[in-house]
Amino acid sequence: MNNMEFIFKVLFLVFSVMWAGNILLFRSERQIIINPVLIIIASILVVLPDTKEIFSIDVEEAKTTLYITYCLVVVWGLIITRRKTDLF
């Protein structure tokens, strides 16, 4: 699991840099929704302990789920903020 966690941390860093660049380059009201979600996920990842379980939840599975969710939210955010809003 340590190898997977390292890969997730690298992806987390890459996607964070991509999202920061997106914030600087494109201004969108959709970012107002996505930014708090990403901040909450990152905050939970920071405070999760290195123990096996907490409140009957496997910490490693929770971290994996949060890393994957973070990456998916960034990809989704990149797609919707670059899409044109003018349909007509």
GINOR-V939790 format. One record per residue. N is the residue number from 1. RES is the residue in one letter. SS is DSSP state (H for helix, E for strand, L for the rest). OMEGA is omega in whole degrees, -180 to 180 (none if undefined). D_CENTER is the distance of its C-alpha to the mean C-alpha in Angstrom with 1 decimal. Layout:
BEGIN
N:RES:SS:OMEGA:D_CENTER ; N:RES:SS:OMEGA:D_CENTER
END
This chain:
BEGIN
1:M:L:-180:19.4 ; 2:N:H:178:19.3 ; 3:N:H:179:19.1 ; 4:M:H:-180:16.1 ; 5:E:H:176:14.3 ; 6:F:H:178:15.2 ; 7:I:H:178:14.0 ; 8:F:H:179:10.5 ; 9:K:H:177:10.7 ; 10:V:H:177:12.0 ; 11:L:H:178:9.4 ; 12:F:H:179:6.7 ; 13:L:H:-179:9.5 ; 14:V:H:-179:10.3 ; 15:F:H:177:7.3 ; 16:S:H:178:7.3 ; 17:V:H:178:10.9 ; 18:M:H:-179:10.9 ; 19:W:H:178:9.1 ; 20:A:H:176:11.6 ; 21:G:H:178:14.3 ; 22:N:H:179:13.7 ; 23:I:H:-178:14.1 ; 24:L:H:-175:17.3 ; 25:L:H:-175:18.7 ; 26:F:L:176:18.2 ; 27:R:L:-178:18.9 ; 28:S:L:176:18.0 ; 29:E:L:178:18.3 ; 30:R:L:178:15.3 ; 31:Q:H:179:13.1 ; 32:I:H:179:14.6 ; 33:I:H:-173:13.0 ; 34:I:H:-177:9.4 ; 35:N:H:178:9.4 ; 36:P:H:178:10.4 ; 37:V:H:180:7.9 ; 38:L:H:179:5.0 ; 39:I:H:179:8.0 ; 40:I:H:180:9.0 ; 41:I:H:180:6.3 ; 42:A:H:179:6.8 ; 43:S:H:178:10.4 ; 44:I:H:179:10.9 ; 45:L:H:-179:10.0 ; 46:V:H:-174:12.4 ; 47:V:H:178:15.1 ; 48:L:L:-179:15.3 ; 49:P:L:179:18.6 ; 50:D:L:178:19.7 ; 51:T:L:179:22.2 ; 52:K:L:-176:22.6 ; 53:E:E:172:22.3 ; 54:I:E:-177:21.8 ; 55:F:L:179:23.3 ; 56:S:L:178:24.0 ; 57:I:E:178:20.3 ; 58:D:E:-175:19.7 ; 59:V:H:-179:17.2 ; 60:E:H:178:16.4 ; 61:E:H:179:15.6 ; 62:A:H:178:13.4 ; 63:K:H:179:11.4 ; 64:T:H:179:11.3 ; 65:T:H:-180:10.3 ; 66:L:H:177:7.4 ; 67:Y:H:180:6.3 ; 68:I:H:179:7.3 ; 69:T:H:179:5.9 ; 70:Y:H:-180:2.1 ; 71:C:H:179:4.6 ; 72:L:H:179:6.8 ; 73:V:H:178:5.7 ; 74:V:H:179:5.7 ; 75:V:H:178:8.8 ; 76:W:H:179:10.2 ; 77:G:H:178:10.0 ; 78:L:H:-180:11.7 ; 79:I:H:-175:14.2 ; 80:I:H:180:15.2 ; 81:T:H:179:15.5 ; 82:R:H:180:17.7 ; 83:R:L:179:19.8 ; 84:K:L:179:23.1 ; 85:T:L:180:23.8 ; 86:D:L:-179:27.6 ; 87:L:L:-176:28.8 ; 88:F:L:none:32.4
END
